[in-house]
C-alpha cells in the first residue's frame, strides 16, 4: 500500500486550502498513491470563533469535502480528510472536528468526530480550550478499506491509549492520527507517543500534520510542530517529514501487522493484577 502524507500550513481561508489539497491529490495519484491523508482542520485553521462562524459550513455544504470527493473520483485514490472544522446543530453553537474517509469513487465511507478535546495550559502564555468551540464526539470509528481496517482518531486522542487498544482489538491494522500539534508538546511528546501507540497495538500509525506559522486574517496566528510520521507495528519510524510543507510517499506492508502481533501478543493478554 502506498500512502501519500500531506503536510500543510493551512490558513484560515478555506479556498486557499482547497487549492493546496487539490494539487496534492493530483501529485500523489501521479506517484502511484493508493490513499492520500491530510492533517487536522485541513479546511480552516483559525483561533477566531467569529471568523469560523463566518466561513465554516455544515458537512453537506462544505466546499473542501465536495472538492476532495471530486478529486478522489477523478484520480482514483482514497482520501482521508484528517479533519474538517464543520458547523453543526449544536445548541451551544459549537463546531465538529470531523475526520472523513472518502473512497476512490468519491463516496464518503466513514466519519469520526474527535472525542478528546484539547483543553490544556501548555505554558503561561499558551493555553487552549477546544471544548469551548467544538463539541466532542462520543463514538470510536473503524473503517473498512481494501488494505485492512482503519482506526480513525484526531490529534489529542493520541494521549489516550485505551482508545487505540480498543480499535486494535476490534481489528484495526492502521491507526490514523491527523494532527495540528503545538510546537512545545510536539517537541517533547509527538514521536514518543506515536511510537508507543504503534508498539502497544501492533498497528501502523499514520500521522499527517500541520506545520509552520499559519496565516490568519482574524484572531491570533498559530504555529504547529510538523513532523508528519508513519510508524510501523514494531515502532520503527518509516517517515518523518520534517517541517517543510509537501506531499510525502511511504510504502507499507499490511502483513507486518500480523507478524508484530505474533512476536508480541500483548493485545490478547488479559491483565491480572489487583489494587487501585
ChimeraX commands (.cxc) that place a marker at each C-alpha (Angstrom):
marker #1 position 0.00,0.00,0.00 radius 0.5
marker #1 position 1.39,3.38,-0.97 radius 0.5
marker #1 position 0.45,6.27,1.32 radius 0.5
marker #1 position 0.70,9.95,0.44 radius 0.5
marker #1 position 1.01,12.08,3.57 radius 0.5
marker #1 position 0.14,15.74,3.06 radius 0.5
marker #1 position 1.92,18.12,5.42 radius 0.5
marker #1 position 0.50,21.61,5.05 radius 0.5
marker #1 position 0.42,25.08,6.56 radius 0.5
marker #1 position -3.31,25.69,6.37 radius 0.5
marker #1 position -4.57,29.25,6.62 radius 0.5
marker #1 position -7.98,30.40,7.83 radius 0.5
marker #1 position -9.16,30.80,4.21 radius 0.5
marker #1 position -10.86,27.58,3.05 radius 0.5
marker #1 position -10.49,28.40,-0.67 radius 0.5
marker #1 position -6.69,28.60,-0.33 radius 0.5
marker #1 position -6.55,25.27,1.47 radius 0.5
marker #1 position -8.77,23.58,-1.11 radius 0.5
marker #1 position -6.36,24.59,-3.88 radius 0.5
marker #1 position -3.40,23.18,-1.93 radius 0.5
marker #1 position -5.08,19.83,-1.43 radius 0.5
marker #1 position -6.38,19.55,-4.98 radius 0.5
marker #1 position -2.80,19.88,-6.20 radius 0.5
marker #1 position -1.55,17.43,-3.56 radius 0.5
marker #1 position -4.07,14.74,-4.50 radius 0.5
marker #1 position -3.21,15.08,-8.20 radius 0.5
marker #1 position 0.52,14.84,-7.47 radius 0.5
marker #1 position 0.00,11.85,-5.17 radius 0.5
marker #1 position -2.04,10.00,-7.77 radius 0.5
marker #1 position 0.65,10.53,-10.40 radius 0.5
marker #1 position 3.12,8.99,-7.94 radius 0.5
marker #1 position 1.01,5.85,-7.54 radius 0.5
marker #1 position -0.55,6.58,-4.16 radius 0.5
marker #1 position -3.44,4.40,-3.01 radius 0.5
marker #1 position -4.55,6.75,-0.23 radius 0.5
marker #1 position -3.92,10.44,0.47 radius 0.5
marker #1 position -4.07,11.58,4.10 radius 0.5
marker #1 position -4.39,15.21,5.22 radius 0.5
marker #1 position -3.90,16.87,8.65 radius 0.5
marker #1 position -6.36,18.04,11.28 radius 0.5
marker #1 position -8.56,21.04,10.32 radius 0.5
marker #1 position -7.39,20.93,6.72 radius 0.5
marker #1 position -10.11,23.35,5.63 radius 0.5
marker #1 position -9.58,26.18,8.12 radius 0.5
marker #1 position -7.07,26.60,10.93 radius 0.5
marker #1 position -8.36,29.52,13.00 radius 0.5
marker #1 position -8.44,30.65,16.62 radius 0.5
marker #1 position -11.22,33.17,15.92 radius 0.5
marker #1 position -14.70,31.83,16.65 radius 0.5
marker #1 position -16.24,34.81,14.88 radius 0.5
marker #1 position -14.25,34.06,11.73 radius 0.5
marker #1 position -15.15,30.37,11.93 radius 0.5
marker #1 position -18.85,31.23,12.17 radius 0.5
marker #1 position -18.47,33.34,9.04 radius 0.5
marker #1 position -16.65,30.80,6.84 radius 0.5
marker #1 position -17.45,27.28,8.08 radius 0.5
marker #1 position -20.23,25.18,6.58 radius 0.5
marker #1 position -22.18,22.10,7.67 radius 0.5
marker #1 position -20.89,18.87,6.15 radius 0.5
marker #1 position -23.41,18.64,3.25 radius 0.5
marker #1 position -22.35,22.12,2.04 radius 0.5
marker #1 position -18.67,22.06,2.88 radius 0.5
marker #1 position -16.62,23.02,-0.21 radius 0.5
marker #1 position -13.47,21.16,0.91 radius 0.5
marker #1 position -15.37,17.89,1.21 radius 0.5
marker #1 position -17.01,18.42,-2.19 radius 0.5
marker #1 position -13.65,19.19,-3.79 radius 0.5
marker #1 position -11.93,16.17,-2.24 radius 0.5
marker #1 position -14.75,13.82,-3.23 radius 0.5
marker #1 position -14.38,15.06,-6.81 radius 0.5
marker #1 position -10.59,14.72,-6.66 radius 0.5
marker #1 position -10.78,11.16,-5.27 radius 0.5
marker #1 position -13.15,10.18,-8.05 radius 0.5
marker #1 position -11.11,11.89,-10.78 radius 0.5
marker #1 position -7.79,10.39,-9.72 radius 0.5
marker #1 position -8.98,7.03,-8.42 radius 0.5
marker #1 position -7.47,7.35,-4.93 radius 0.5
marker #1 position -8.84,7.10,-1.41 radius 0.5
marker #1 position -8.66,10.31,0.65 radius 0.5
marker #1 position -8.67,10.60,4.43 radius 0.5
marker #1 position -9.54,14.18,5.29 radius 0.5
marker #1 position -7.74,14.21,8.62 radius 0.5
marker #1 position -10.40,16.53,9.88 radius 0.5
marker #1 position -12.62,19.38,8.80 radius 0.5
marker #1 position -13.99,22.08,11.06 radius 0.5
marker #1 position -17.73,21.99,10.40 radius 0.5
marker #1 position -20.82,23.82,11.56 radius 0.5
marker #1 position -23.36,21.70,13.45 radius 0.5
marker #1 position -26.79,21.94,15.01 radius 0.5
marker #1 position -25.24,22.01,18.48 radius 0.5
marker #1 position -27.47,24.20,20.71 radius 0.5
marker #1 position -24.38,25.96,22.06 radius 0.5
marker #1 position -23.19,26.76,18.55 radius 0.5
marker #1 position -20.13,24.52,18.76 radius 0.5
marker #1 position -18.47,23.05,15.68 radius 0.5
marker #1 position -17.44,19.48,14.88 radius 0.5
marker #1 position -13.81,18.46,14.42 radius 0.5
marker #1 position -14.62,15.65,11.99 radius 0.5
marker #1 position -12.40,13.17,10.16 radius 0.5
marker #1 position -13.92,11.87,6.91 radius 0.5
marker #1 position -12.84,8.91,4.76 radius 0.5
marker #1 position -13.60,9.09,1.03 radius 0.5
marker #1 position -13.15,6.12,-1.32 radius 0.5
marker #1 position -11.79,6.09,-4.87 radius 0.5
marker #1 position -15.29,6.56,-6.31 radius 0.5
marker #1 position -15.77,9.75,-4.28 radius 0.5
marker #1 position -18.18,8.20,-1.76 radius 0.5
marker #1 position -17.96,9.00,1.95 radius 0.5
marker #1 position -17.19,5.73,3.72 radius 0.5
marker #1 position -16.80,6.81,7.37 radius 0.5
marker #1 position -16.92,9.75,9.80 radius 0.5
marker #1 position -15.27,10.29,13.14 radius 0.5
marker #1 position -15.78,13.26,15.46 radius 0.5
marker #1 position -12.78,13.93,17.72 radius 0.5
marker #1 position -13.56,12.62,21.20 radius 0.5
marker #1 position -10.86,14.18,23.38 radius 0.5
marker #1 position -10.81,17.99,23.44 radius 0.5
marker #1 position -7.52,19.88,23.72 radius 0.5
marker #1 position -8.15,21.81,26.95 radius 0.5
marker #1 position -4.63,22.49,28.24 radius 0.5
marker #1 position -2.21,25.12,29.51 radius 0.5
marker #1 position 0.97,24.39,27.57 radius 0.5
marker #1 position 2.74,27.34,29.19 radius 0.5
marker #1 position 1.91,30.60,30.96 radius 0.5
marker #1 position 1.37,32.26,27.59 radius 0.5
marker #1 position -0.06,29.36,25.54 radius 0.5
marker #1 position -3.44,27.92,26.51 radius 0.5
marker #1 position -6.16,26.13,24.56 radius 0.5
marker #1 position -9.79,25.30,25.33 radius 0.5
marker #1 position -11.03,23.36,22.34 radius 0.5
marker #1 position -14.23,22.33,24.11 radius 0.5
marker #1 position -15.41,25.96,24.07 radius 0.5
marker #1 position -15.67,25.86,20.29 radius 0.5
marker #1 position -16.05,22.16,19.40 radius 0.5
marker #1 position -18.46,19.54,20.67 radius 0.5
marker #1 position -16.71,16.24,21.46 radius 0.5
marker #1 position -17.60,13.06,19.67 radius 0.5
marker #1 position -18.88,10.04,21.56 radius 0.5
marker #1 position -18.09,7.04,19.36 radius 0.5
marker #1 position -14.91,5.41,18.06 radius 0.5
marker #1 position -14.83,4.65,14.33 radius 0.5
marker #1 position -13.34,1.68,12.49 radius 0.5
marker #1 position -13.50,1.87,8.68 radius 0.5
marker #1 position -13.14,-0.89,6.10 radius 0.5
marker #1 position -10.57,-0.32,3.34 radius 0.5
marker #1 position -9.06,-2.64,0.70 radius 0.5
marker #1 position -5.84,-2.77,2.79 radius 0.5
marker #1 position -7.35,-3.57,6.17 radius 0.5
marker #1 position -9.37,-1.82,8.82 radius 0.5
marker #1 position -8.56,1.82,9.61 radius 0.5
marker #1 position -8.97,3.25,13.11 radius 0.5
marker #1 position -9.84,6.94,12.86 radius 0.5
marker #1 position -8.61,9.34,15.57 radius 0.5
marker #1 position -7.57,13.00,15.72 radius 0.5
marker #1 position -4.62,14.75,17.43 radius 0.5
marker #1 position -5.19,14.98,21.22 radius 0.5
marker #1 position -6.76,11.49,21.13 radius 0.5
marker #1 position -3.15,10.32,20.90 radius 0.5
marker #1 position -2.74,10.75,24.67 radius 0.5
marker #1 position -5.49,8.22,25.47 radius 0.5
marker #1 position -4.07,4.74,24.80 radius 0.5
marker #1 position -7.27,2.88,25.73 radius 0.5
marker #1 position -8.92,4.21,22.55 radius 0.5
marker #1 position -6.17,2.75,20.36 radius 0.5
marker #1 position -6.17,-0.58,22.17 radius 0.5
marker #1 position -9.93,-0.90,21.62 radius 0.5
marker #1 position -9.57,-0.06,17.94 radius 0.5
marker #1 position -6.79,-2.62,17.52 radius 0.5
marker #1 position -8.73,-5.29,19.38 radius 0.5
marker #1 position -11.68,-4.58,17.08 radius 0.5
marker #1 position -9.48,-5.31,14.06 radius 0.5
marker #1 position -7.65,-2.10,13.13 radius 0.5
marker #1 position -4.42,-2.63,11.20 radius 0.5
marker #1 position -3.78,1.08,10.55 radius 0.5
marker #1 position -4.37,3.92,13.01 radius 0.5
marker #1 position -4.70,7.47,11.66 radius 0.5
marker #1 position -3.66,10.40,13.87 radius 0.5
marker #1 position -4.08,13.59,11.80 radius 0.5
marker #1 position -2.90,16.50,13.91 radius 0.5
marker #1 position -2.10,20.16,14.45 radius 0.5
marker #1 position 0.31,19.67,17.36 radius 0.5
marker #1 position 1.72,22.54,19.39 radius 0.5
marker #1 position 5.49,23.04,18.92 radius 0.5
marker #1 position 6.07,22.79,22.69 radius 0.5
marker #1 position 4.26,19.50,23.20 radius 0.5
marker #1 position 5.30,18.28,19.76 radius 0.5
marker #1 position 8.99,18.59,20.54 radius 0.5
marker #1 position 8.58,16.69,23.79 radius 0.5
marker #1 position 5.87,14.12,23.10 radius 0.5
marker #1 position 4.90,13.70,19.43 radius 0.5
marker #1 position 7.28,10.97,18.29 radius 0.5
marker #1 position 7.32,9.02,21.59 radius 0.5
marker #1 position 3.53,8.87,21.72 radius 0.5
marker #1 position 3.17,7.82,18.07 radius 0.5
marker #1 position 5.76,5.07,18.51 radius 0.5
marker #1 position 4.12,3.94,21.76 radius 0.5
marker #1 position 0.70,3.61,20.14 radius 0.5
marker #1 position 2.22,1.54,17.30 radius 0.5
marker #1 position 4.15,-0.73,19.67 radius 0.5
marker #1 position 1.23,-1.23,22.06 radius 0.5
marker #1 position -1.23,-2.17,19.31 radius 0.5
marker #1 position 0.96,-3.77,16.64 radius 0.5
marker #1 position -0.56,-1.36,14.11 radius 0.5
marker #1 position 0.80,1.04,11.53 radius 0.5
marker #1 position 0.35,4.57,12.85 radius 0.5
marker #1 position -0.06,7.25,10.19 radius 0.5
marker #1 position 0.06,10.87,11.35 radius 0.5
marker #1 position -0.27,13.70,8.78 radius 0.5
marker #1 position 0.40,17.03,10.48 radius 0.5
marker #1 position 0.06,20.76,10.13 radius 0.5
marker #1 position 3.36,22.65,10.13 radius 0.5
marker #1 position 4.78,26.16,10.50 radius 0.5
marker #1 position 3.15,29.54,11.13 radius 0.5
marker #1 position -0.42,29.72,9.86 radius 0.5
marker #1 position -1.68,32.89,8.19 radius 0.5
marker #1 position -4.69,34.37,9.99 radius 0.5
marker #1 position -6.99,37.06,8.69 radius 0.5
marker #1 position -8.74,37.12,12.06 radius 0.5
marker #1 position -7.54,36.26,15.57 radius 0.5
marker #1 position -4.06,35.19,16.59 radius 0.5
marker #1 position -1.83,33.22,14.26 radius 0.5
marker #1 position -0.91,29.70,15.35 radius 0.5
marker #1 position 2.30,27.73,14.91 radius 0.5
marker #1 position 2.37,23.94,14.61 radius 0.5
marker #1 position 5.04,21.27,15.00 radius 0.5
marker #1 position 5.05,19.43,11.65 radius 0.5
marker #1 position 6.97,16.13,11.52 radius 0.5
marker #1 position 4.24,14.06,9.89 radius 0.5
marker #1 position 5.10,10.44,10.57 radius 0.5
marker #1 position 4.48,6.86,9.58 radius 0.5
marker #1 position 5.43,4.28,12.22 radius 0.5
marker #1 position 5.40,0.54,11.60 radius 0.5
marker #1 position 3.92,-2.07,14.01 radius 0.5
marker #1 position 7.36,-2.69,15.57 radius 0.5
marker #1 position 7.74,1.01,16.42 radius 0.5
marker #1 position 10.16,1.90,13.63 radius 0.5
marker #1 position 9.72,5.36,12.12 radius 0.5
marker #1 position 9.34,4.84,8.36 radius 0.5
marker #1 position 8.74,8.52,7.59 radius 0.5
marker #1 position 9.49,11.79,9.36 radius 0.5
marker #1 position 8.54,14.69,7.08 radius 0.5
marker #1 position 10.43,17.36,9.00 radius 0.5
marker #1 position 8.91,20.83,8.98 radius 0.5
marker #1 position 8.52,21.73,5.29 radius 0.5
marker #1 position 5.08,21.57,3.66 radius 0.5
marker #1 position 4.73,18.94,0.95 radius 0.5
marker #1 position 3.41,15.52,-0.04 radius 0.5
marker #1 position 5.45,12.57,1.23 radius 0.5
marker #1 position 5.16,8.98,-0.01 radius 0.5
marker #1 position 5.55,5.90,2.15 radius 0.5
marker #1 position 5.01,2.25,1.21 radius 0.5
marker #1 position 3.69,-0.07,3.91 radius 0.5
marker #1 position 3.03,-3.82,4.01 radius 0.5
marker #1 position -0.13,-4.67,5.99 radius 0.5
marker #1 position 1.27,-8.19,6.53 radius 0.5
marker #1 position 3.68,-6.66,9.07 radius 0.5
marker #1 position 0.77,-6.25,11.49 radius 0.5
marker #1 position 0.21,-9.99,11.92 radius 0.5
marker #1 position 3.95,-10.59,12.26 radius 0.5
marker #1 position 4.38,-7.97,15.01 radius 0.5
marker #1 position 1.41,-9.32,16.93 radius 0.5
marker #1 position 2.73,-12.87,16.62 radius 0.5
marker #1 position 6.03,-11.81,18.13 radius 0.5
marker #1 position 4.47,-9.82,20.98 radius 0.5
marker #1 position 0.82,-10.92,21.51 radius 0.5
marker #1 position 0.01,-8.24,24.10 radius 0.5
marker #1 position -3.43,-7.47,22.64 radius 0.5
marker #1 position -4.54,-10.98,23.57 radius 0.5
marker #1 position -3.16,-10.93,27.10 radius 0.5
marker #1 position -5.54,-10.39,30.00 radius 0.5
marker #1 position -4.35,-8.10,32.79 radius 0.5
marker #1 position -4.04,-9.94,36.11 radius 0.5
marker #1 position -3.41,-7.59,38.98 radius 0.5
marker #1 position -5.17,-6.07,41.96 radius 0.5
marker #1 position -5.10,-2.64,43.50 radius 0.5
marker #1 position -6.41,0.88,42.92 radius 0.5
marker link #1:1,2 radius 0.2
marker link #1:2,3 radius 0.2
marker link #1:3,4 radius 0.2
marker link #1:4,5 radius 0.2
marker link #1:5,6 radius 0.2
marker link #1:6,7 radius 0.2
marker link #1:7,8 radius 0.2
marker link #1:8,9 radius 0.2
marker link #1:9,10 radius 0.2
marker link #1:10,11 radius 0.2
marker link #1:11,12 radius 0.2
marker link #1:12,13 radius 0.2
marker link #1:13,14 radius 0.2
marker link #1:14,15 radius 0.2
marker link #1:15,16 radius 0.2
marker link #1:16,17 radius 0.2
marker link #1:17,18 radius 0.2
marker link #1:18,19 radius 0.2
marker link #1:19,20 radius 0.2
marker link #1:20,21 radius 0.2
marker link #1:21,22 radius 0.2
marker link #1:22,23 radius 0.2
marker link #1:23,24 radius 0.2
marker link #1:24,25 radius 0.2
marker link #1:25,26 radius 0.2
marker link #1:26,27 radius 0.2
marker link #1:27,28 radius 0.2
marker link #1:28,29 radius 0.2
marker link #1:29,30 radius 0.2
marker link #1:30,31 radius 0.2
marker link #1:31,32 radius 0.2
marker link #1:32,33 radius 0.2
marker link #1:33,34 radius 0.2
marker link #1:34,35 radius 0.2
marker link #1:35,36 radius 0.2
marker link #1:36,37 radius 0.2
marker link #1:37,38 radius 0.2
marker link #1:38,39 radius 0.2
marker link #1:39,40 radius 0.2
marker link #1:40,41 radius 0.2
marker link #1:41,42 radius 0.2
marker link #1:42,43 radius 0.2
marker link #1:43,44 radius 0.2
marker link #1:44,45 radius 0.2
marker link #1:45,46 radius 0.2
marker link #1:46,47 radius 0.2
marker link #1:47,48 radius 0.2
marker link #1:48,49 radius 0.2
marker link #1:49,50 radius 0.2
marker link #1:50,51 radius 0.2
marker link #1:51,52 radius 0.2
marker link #1:52,53 radius 0.2
marker link #1:53,54 radius 0.2
marker link #1:54,55 radius 0.2
marker link #1:55,56 radius 0.2
marker link #1:56,57 radius 0.2
marker link #1:57,58 radius 0.2
marker link #1:58,59 radius 0.2
marker link #1:59,60 radius 0.2
marker link #1:60,61 radius 0.2
marker link #1:61,62 radius 0.2
marker link #1:62,63 radius 0.2
marker link #1:63,64 radius 0.2
marker link #1:64,65 radius 0.2
marker link #1:65,66 radius 0.2
marker link #1:66,67 radius 0.2
marker link #1:67,68 radius 0.2
marker link #1:68,69 radius 0.2
marker link #1:69,70 radius 0.2
marker link #1:70,71 radius 0.2
marker link #1:71,72 radius 0.2
marker link #1:72,73 radius 0.2
marker link #1:73,74 radius 0.2
marker link #1:74,75 radius 0.2
marker link #1:75,76 radius 0.2
marker link #1:76,77 radius 0.2
marker link #1:77,78 radius 0.2
marker link #1:78,79 radius 0.2
marker link #1:79,80 radius 0.2
marker link #1:80,81 radius 0.2
marker link #1:81,82 radius 0.2
marker link #1:82,83 radius 0.2
marker link #1:83,84 radius 0.2
marker link #1:84,85 radius 0.2
marker link #1:85,86 radius 0.2
marker link #1:86,87 radius 0.2
marker link #1:87,88 radius 0.2
marker link #1:88,89 radius 0.2
marker link #1:89,90 radius 0.2
marker link #1:90,91 radius 0.2
marker link #1:91,92 radius 0.2
marker link #1:92,93 radius 0.2
marker link #1:93,94 radius 0.2
marker link #1:94,95 radius 0.2
marker link #1:95,96 radius 0.2
marker link #1:96,97 radius 0.2
marker link #1:97,98 radius 0.2
marker link #1:98,99 radius 0.2
marker link #1:99,100 radius 0.2
marker link #1:100,101 radius 0.2
marker link #1:101,102 radius 0.2
marker link #1:102,103 radius 0.2
marker link #1:103,104 radius 0.2
marker link #1:104,105 radius 0.2
marker link #1:105,106 radius 0.2
marker link #1:106,107 radius 0.2
marker link #1:107,108 radius 0.2
marker link #1:108,109 radius 0.2
marker link #1:109,110 radius 0.2
marker link #1:110,111 radius 0.2
marker link #1:111,112 radius 0.2
marker link #1:112,113 radius 0.2
marker link #1:113,114 radius 0.2
marker link #1:114,115 radius 0.2
marker link #1:115,116 radius 0.2
marker link #1:116,117 radius 0.2
marker link #1:117,118 radius 0.2
marker link #1:118,119 radius 0.2
marker link #1:119,120 radius 0.2
marker link #1:120,121 radius 0.2
marker link #1:121,122 radius 0.2
marker link #1:122,123 radius 0.2
marker link #1:123,124 radius 0.2
marker link #1:124,125 radius 0.2
marker link #1:125,126 radius 0.2
marker link #1:126,127 radius 0.2
marker link #1:127,128 radius 0.2
marker link #1:128,129 radius 0.2
marker link #1:129,130 radius 0.2
marker link #1:130,131 radius 0.2
marker link #1:131,132 radius 0.2
marker link #1:132,133 radius 0.2
marker link #1:133,134 radius 0.2
marker link #1:134,135 radius 0.2
marker link #1:135,136 radius 0.2
marker link #1:136,137 radius 0.2
marker link #1:137,138 radius 0.2
marker link #1:138,139 radius 0.2
marker link #1:139,140 radius 0.2
marker link #1:140,141 radius 0.2
marker link #1:141,142 radius 0.2
marker link #1:142,143 radius 0.2
marker link #1:143,144 radius 0.2
marker link #1:144,145 radius 0.2
marker link #1:145,146 radius 0.2
marker link #1:146,147 radius 0.2
marker link #1:147,148 radius 0.2
marker link #1:148,149 radius 0.2
marker link #1:149,150 radius 0.2
marker link #1:150,151 radius 0.2
marker link #1:151,152 radius 0.2
marker link #1:152,153 radius 0.2
marker link #1:153,154 radius 0.2
marker link #1:154,155 radius 0.2
marker link #1:155,156 radius 0.2
marker link #1:156,157 radius 0.2
marker link #1:157,158 radius 0.2
marker link #1:158,159 radius 0.2
marker link #1:159,160 radius 0.2
marker link #1:160,161 radius 0.2
marker link #1:161,162 radius 0.2
marker link #1:162,163 radius 0.2
marker link #1:163,164 radius 0.2
marker link #1:164,165 radius 0.2
marker link #1:165,166 radius 0.2
marker link #1:166,167 radius 0.2
marker link #1:167,168 radius 0.2
marker link #1:168,169 radius 0.2
marker link #1:169,170 radius 0.2
marker link #1:170,171 radius 0.2
marker link #1:171,172 radius 0.2
marker link #1:172,173 radius 0.2
marker link #1:173,174 radius 0.2
marker link #1:174,175 radius 0.2
marker link #1:175,176 radius 0.2
marker link #1:176,177 radius 0.2
marker link #1:177,178 radius 0.2
marker link #1:178,179 radius 0.2
marker link #1:179,180 radius 0.2
marker link #1:180,181 radius 0.2
marker link #1:181,182 radius 0.2
marker link #1:182,183 radius 0.2
marker link #1:183,184 radius 0.2
marker link #1:184,185 radius 0.2
marker link #1:185,186 radius 0.2
marker link #1:186,187 radius 0.2
marker link #1:187,188 radius 0.2
marker link #1:188,189 radius 0.2
marker link #1:189,190 radius 0.2
marker link #1:190,191 radius 0.2
marker link #1:191,192 radius 0.2
marker link #1:192,193 radius 0.2
marker link #1:193,194 radius 0.2
marker link #1:194,195 radius 0.2
marker link #1:195,196 radius 0.2
marker link #1:196,197 radius 0.2
marker link #1:197,198 radius 0.2
marker link #1:198,199 radius 0.2
marker link #1:199,200 radius 0.2
marker link #1:200,201 radius 0.2
marker link #1:201,202 radius 0.2
marker link #1:202,203 radius 0.2
marker link #1:203,204 radius 0.2
marker link #1:204,205 radius 0.2
marker link #1:205,206 radius 0.2
marker link #1:206,207 radius 0.2
marker link #1:207,208 radius 0.2
marker link #1:208,209 radius 0.2
marker link #1:209,210 radius 0.2
marker link #1:210,211 radius 0.2
marker link #1:211,212 radius 0.2
marker link #1:212,213 radius 0.2
marker link #1:213,214 radius 0.2
marker link #1:214,215 radius 0.2
marker link #1:215,216 radius 0.2
marker link #1:216,217 radius 0.2
marker link #1:217,218 radius 0.2
marker link #1:218,219 radius 0.2
marker link #1:219,220 radius 0.2
marker link #1:220,221 radius 0.2
marker link #1:221,222 radius 0.2
marker link #1:222,223 radius 0.2
marker link #1:223,224 radius 0.2
marker link #1:224,225 radius 0.2
marker link #1:225,226 radius 0.2
marker link #1:226,227 radius 0.2
marker link #1:227,228 radius 0.2
marker link #1:228,229 radius 0.2
marker link #1:229,230 radius 0.2
marker link #1:230,231 radius 0.2
marker link #1:231,232 radius 0.2
marker link #1:232,233 radius 0.2
marker link #1:233,234 radius 0.2
marker link #1:234,235 radius 0.2
marker link #1:235,236 radius 0.2
marker link #1:236,237 radius 0.2
marker link #1:237,238 radius 0.2
marker link #1:238,239 radius 0.2
marker link #1:239,240 radius 0.2
marker link #1:240,241 radius 0.2
marker link #1:241,242 radius 0.2
marker link #1:242,243 radius 0.2
marker link #1:243,244 radius 0.2
marker link #1:244,245 radius 0.2
marker link #1:245,246 radius 0.2
marker link #1:246,247 radius 0.2
marker link #1:247,248 radius 0.2
marker link #1:248,249 radius 0.2
marker link #1:249,250 radius 0.2
marker link #1:250,251 radius 0.2
marker link #1:251,252 radius 0.2
marker link #1:252,253 radius 0.2
marker link #1:253,254 radius 0.2
marker link #1:254,255 radius 0.2
marker link #1:255,256 radius 0.2
marker link #1:256,257 radius 0.2
marker link #1:257,258 radius 0.2
marker link #1:258,259 radius 0.2
marker link #1:259,260 radius 0.2
marker link #1:260,261 radius 0.2
marker link #1:261,262 radius 0.2
marker link #1:262,263 radius 0.2
marker link #1:263,264 radius 0.2
marker link #1:264,265 radius 0.2
marker link #1:265,266 radius 0.2
marker link #1:266,267 radius 0.2
marker link #1:267,268 radius 0.2
marker link #1:268,269 radius 0.2
marker link #1:269,270 radius 0.2
marker link #1:270,271 radius 0.2
marker link #1:271,272 radius 0.2
marker link #1:272,273 radius 0.2
marker link #1:273,274 radius 0.2
marker link #1:274,275 radius 0.2
marker link #1:275,276 radius 0.2
view
